[in-house]
Amino acid sequence: MGILLTEGAPIDGTASILSMVLVYAVLIGAMYFFLMRPQKKERKRMATMLAALEIGDCILTTSGFYGIVIDITDDTVIVEFGNNKNCRIPMEKSAISKVEKPGENA
C-alpha cells in the first residue's frame, strides 16, 4: 500500500506524449494485421475465383443453392438449378460463394 502513496519522479511531458503515440501506433498496426489484411486477401481470392468462372462450372450461391453456370455476362450469370432444365435464374456474380470445376474432386 505504501508504494501506491509514494511520489515517484515526475514524468516528462515529451515522454508521456511519445509513449501515447507508441501505444496508438501499436493498436493501428494490430488492427491492420488482424482486420484489414485478411479481408483484403479474401477479396483478392474471390476476384480471382470469379475471373476464372466458366460455363459448365458447378457453383454454390451465398444462399446455399447449388447450380450449373449456363451463361456469363459482365456482372451477372445465368444459373440452372436442380434436375429441372426450365429453372434458369440470372444472378449477380457477387452471390457466388464457391466454384467447382467439372473434373475436380471435392
N, C-alpha and C positions, 0 to 999 in steps of 0.2 A: 504494500500500500504506500510505503514511503517513496517508492520510485516514481509513482504517478504524481506525487505532490511536489517533487523537487523540480527546480527550474534547470533546464539544460542551456546549452549555448544558443543564442538567438540564431534563427535560420535567416540566411542571406536572402534578399528578395529575388536576385537573379537565379539562385539555386532552386528556389521553390517554383519559379516560372519554368526553368529548364526541366525539372522533374515532371511538371504538369504536361509540358509539350511531349516529353518522352512517353508518358502514360497514354496520351491521345494517339501518338504515332503507333504504339503497340496495339491499341484497340482497333485502329483503322486497318492496320496490316492483318490482324487476325480476322476481321470482317471480310477482307478481300479474299484471303486464302480459304475461309470456311464457307462463305456465302456466294460471292460473285464469281470466283474462278470455276467452281464446279458447274454453276449454271451456264457459264459461257461454253464449257466443254460439252454439256448436254445439248445446247442449241446447235453447236457445230456438228455433233453426231446426228441429230435429227435432220439437219440440212443436207448432209451427205447421203443419208438414207433416202430422203425424198428425191434427191437428184438422181439416184440410181434406180428409181422406181420404173418398172417396165410393164407393158401389157402382159397379162397372164400371171403376174405375181399374186400370191395369197397375202392378204393384209388383215390386220386386226385393228379395228377402229377404237377410238377412245371410249366409246360406249359399250364395247365388248362384243361386237359383231365381227364374224369372220366373213371375208368375201374375196372375190377374184376381180382384179382390175381389168376392165373392158376397154376403156378409152382414157386418154390423158390429155388435158389441155394445160394452159399456163398455171393456174392455181386451183383447178378442180379436176376430179377424176370421176369416172362413172364406174360403179362397183356393182357386181352381180352377187346377190346373196342367196344362199341355200341351193337346193336342187331345182327350184322353180326358175326356169330360164327367163320368165317375164318380170322378175323382181330386180330391176336395174335402177339404182339410185345415184344421182350426182351428189358429190360431197366435196368439201374443201380438202386440200392436201393436209392442212393442219390438223384434221380429225383423224389422221392415221398415226397409230402409236407403234406398230411393229410391221415389218415386211419380211416375208419368207419367200425365197426363190423356189420355183417349182422342183428343181432337182436337189434341193437342200434338205438334209435330215435334221429334225429338231433335236 
